[in-house]
Amino acid sequence: MEENWIISLAYSLGITEPVNGTWIEAVGRYYGLSPVNGTWIEAIVRHMGATEIENGSWMYTMAKKQNVHNERSFGLALGKKFKESTPTITLPTEPTGPTGSTGSTEPITPPAPTGPTIHNLSYNSLVGVTNYNNAPIYGLYNYSFYAAIIYIEELQALATQPEAFTGLEFQVSGYSTGYTKANQVLKMAHIQQTQFISTAQADLTNITHTDLTTVKNNYSQTFVNGWNAVNFDTNFEWNGVDSILVIFENRSGQWNSGYGWGESHTYGLRSTAYLSASQQLDAAFPTTQPLTRSRNRLNLKLKY
């Protein structure tokens, strides 16, 4: 069994199937709950005795209630905790005797998840209204790079872990009608750092990452004021343990008037961290130039 907090908790309760595609809903319904403020995790943690969120994360609150500590992630620590109490579950097997026989039962261990499934849901980042010219592109320049970190504790309330991300949305404003950029590239990776350091570069030098994936390549993006959707050509499989790096590469080779800005937010739980970084050039796509860091981050949604 994956050391995944919600699946481990489900098995410890004798639940062997998700409800409506999600394990967290299955656990919530097991307890006879309904989502609180739109989320099952808040309902479950409040059911366990929490009265308010701590450090901006219901996952952190649950971990504290269960007296476990962060082992790369609170989800991993909780998964190990709940796995310790997972029972052996007895389920009926297929009949093996003549037609009409009752079939036998024998103890079996619940099966491990076979891999990420698509839930047609989305992770929504915090949403702010701070104008951010550098994100997701900087239209005044021929080429630009923008990257943002989505942290592990923000992702741990997803239905199951790991997940396959199938697309994203980003929020912009100030663009002229029909503003379009060709030769756009979108990438994702797992990142082991908690912020961008001062020597980070657009070629990802000094950014500790793994599983770099080009999820959308050489596409045209027409920017509309509000939320803009991008469906991936290649899904990104999140490992359920690391934070995620999202990278926008503008390789159009020309600037156009009518460009706007990204809408962005700060993240209180990591208020001193550099959540995003960018660089832009006219001569060529930036590679070795140090990135300009920011404590603001583009408003994002991840589809899974």
N, C-alpha and C positions, 0 to 999 in steps of 0.2 A: 504494500500500500504506500502511495506517496505520503510523505510527511507534510500533508496539506491540512491546515487547521480545520477547514469546514468539512472535508471528506472524512478525516479522522474522527471529528465530533459526530458526524452522521453515523458512521459505523459503530461508534461507542454506544449509540442509542439504539442500534439494531436497524438503522435505515440503510437499505442497499440500493435504492434508486433515487435519482433526483426528481423534483417536481417541477413541471414546466421547464425542464432543461437545467434547473439550477439546484445545487445541493443546499445552498443557504436558505432557499425557500422551503425545501423539504424539512430542514431542521426547525425553521420558524413555525411551520404548520404542525409539526410534531408537538411543539409546545402549546399549540392552540392560539398562536399569535397572529397579528396582522402587521404589515410594515408600519414603522413609526417614522414620520417625516419622509416617507417614500422609500425607506431602506429597511431590509430585513435585519442587517447587522445591528442597527440601533435597537430594533425590537428585541433581538436575542440578548444583547448585552444588558439592556435594561431589565429583562426577565431574570438575568443572573444577579441582579441586585445593584447595578450601577444607577445612579440618579442623574449624572451629567457626564458629558464627554470630558476627557482629560488630554491635554497636549494636542488638542485638535484632531484626535483620532480615536474612533471607537475600537479599533484594533488594539491600540495602546491600552485603552481602558479595560478591554477583555483580558489582555495579558496580565495587567496588574491584579485584576480580580482572581486570576488563576495562579498568581504567584510564580510567573515564569518571566524570563529575561530575554532580551533581544539576542538571538544567535544568527547574525546576518539579517534576520527579519523576525518580527514578532509572530508572523504567520508560521514560520518554520518551528519556532519555539512552542507555539500552541499546538502545532501538528504533532510534535513529539509527545507533548503532555497528554493529548487526547488519545493518541495511539496506544499509550500504556494501558488504557482502560478498555480497549477494543475487545469485545467478546468473540468467541467462535460462534457463528450463527448457523443454525440448522435449517436447511431448506429442502423441499422435496426434489428428488432427482427424477429423470425420465423413467417411466415404467420399463422394467427389464424382463418381466415374465410374460406369460401368454396374454392374449387379448382379454381385457377385463380385470387383470390383476391390479392390485393397488399400487405397486411400485414400492421402492424402499426409500428410507431417508438415512442420511449419514452426515456427520459434521463436515462442513466445508468452510474454508476461509473466504471472506468476501473478495471478489476479484479486484485487481488494481485497475485504475482508470487506463483506458487504451490510448488516450491522447486528447488534445484539445478538441472541443466541439464548438460549433458556431451557434450562438444564442440569439443573434439579432438584437443585442443590447449595446449600450455604450457606457464607457467611463467618461465622466465629465469633470474637467479640472475646475478649480475655482474660477470665477469670472470677475474681471475688473474692467474699468473704462479708461485706464491710462493709455495715452497714445504712444506707440512704440514704432518709430519710423523704420527700424531695421528688420522688422518681422512681418510676415515670413520672408519677404524680399525687401531690398532697398531699391526702389524704382529709379532713383536718380543716377544709379550706376549701371554699367553694362553687365556686371557679374556681382553676385552676392551670395553669402553663406549665412545661415542662421541655424542654431541648434538649441534645444531645450531639454532639461532633465525632468522626467516624471518619476517621483520617488516611490520606493517600495511601499511605504506605509499608506500612500494614496491609493495604491492598486490592490491592497489586501482585502478590501471589501467586495471584490468582484465575485461573481457567482461561484466559480471554481478556479483552481490554479493547477497547472499553468493554463494559459489562454492562447488562442490564435487570433491576433488582431487582423481585421480584414479591411480597414479603412480608417480615415480620420476626418475631422472637421476643424477648421480654424476660423476665427472671427476677425474681420477687418472693417474699416470705415474710411470715408474720404476718397474713394475711387470713382473715376469717371465711368459712365455707362459703357460697357463693352471693352474695358481695359483687359488686354490679354497678353500673356507672356508664354512664348514657346520655349522648348528645351529646358523644362523643369525636371528635377530629379528629387525623389523623396526616399530617405533611408531611415532605418531604425537599427538599434543595437542594444545590447545589455551594457550598462555602465557600472563600474565598481567604485567610482569616485562620488563624493557627496556634493561637489561643486566643480565649476571650471576654474582651473588655476591660471595664474597670470601668463604662463608660457604656452598655454594651449593654442593649437593652430588648426586651420581649416582642413588640413590633411590628416587630422586627428592625432598628430603628434602631441604627446603629453596629455592625452585623454585615454584613460585605461578602460578599454571596451572589449567586448567579445561578440561574436555572432552578427557582425555587420551584414545587413541585408538591404539590397535595393528593392524597395517594395513597389515603387512606381518609377519608370524610367522614360525620359525623353517625351514628356507629355506637355500639352498646352493647358494653361490655367486661365480661365476668364474669371476675374475677381468681381464679386458682387458685394455690396455693403451688407454686412451681416455674416451669417455662417456659410462657409464654403466647404463642400464635401469632396473628398478624394477617395475613390475606391481602389484598393491595392491590386496590382497584377500578381504579386507574390505576397502571401500572408506572412506576418511576423509572429513566430511562436515564442511567447514570453515564457521564461522558465519558472516563474512564480517566486523567485528568490531575489533577483537583482532589480535595481531601478532601470528605467528605460531612457535611452537617448533618441530623440527625434531630430532629424536633420533635413532642412530645406536647402537645396542647391539651385540657384538661379543661374543657368548657363546660357541665357538667351543671346548674349553678346551685343545687346543694344538697350539703351534706355528710352523710355517713352514718357511724355508728359501725361498727367492725369492720374499718377500713382497716389496712393493714400498711405495708410498706416495700419498696423495691427493693434487690436485691443488687448490689453495685458493686465496682469494682476501680480501681487506679491503673495508669498506663502508664509503665514505667520509662524508655522512650526519650524521653518528654516529661514528666519527673517534676515540672518546675516550671510546667507549663502548666495553665491552667484548661480542663479538658476538657469541662465541662458547666456549665449555668446554669439557674436556676429562679426563679419568682416565683408568689405566690399571693395571692388577695384573696377577700373575701366579697361585696363590693358589686357587682363586675362583673369580666369577664375582664381580666386585667392587660394594659396596652399600653405606657404611657410610664414605668412605674416601673423603676428600674435593677434588673437581675437579680442574684441572689445566686449567686456563682460557686463552683465546686468543682473540686478536682483528682481527685475520684473520678468514675467514669462507670458508668452502668447496664450490667449484663451484657447484651449484645445478640448476635443472629444476624441476618444479612441473607440472604434467599433469592434465588437468581438462576438 
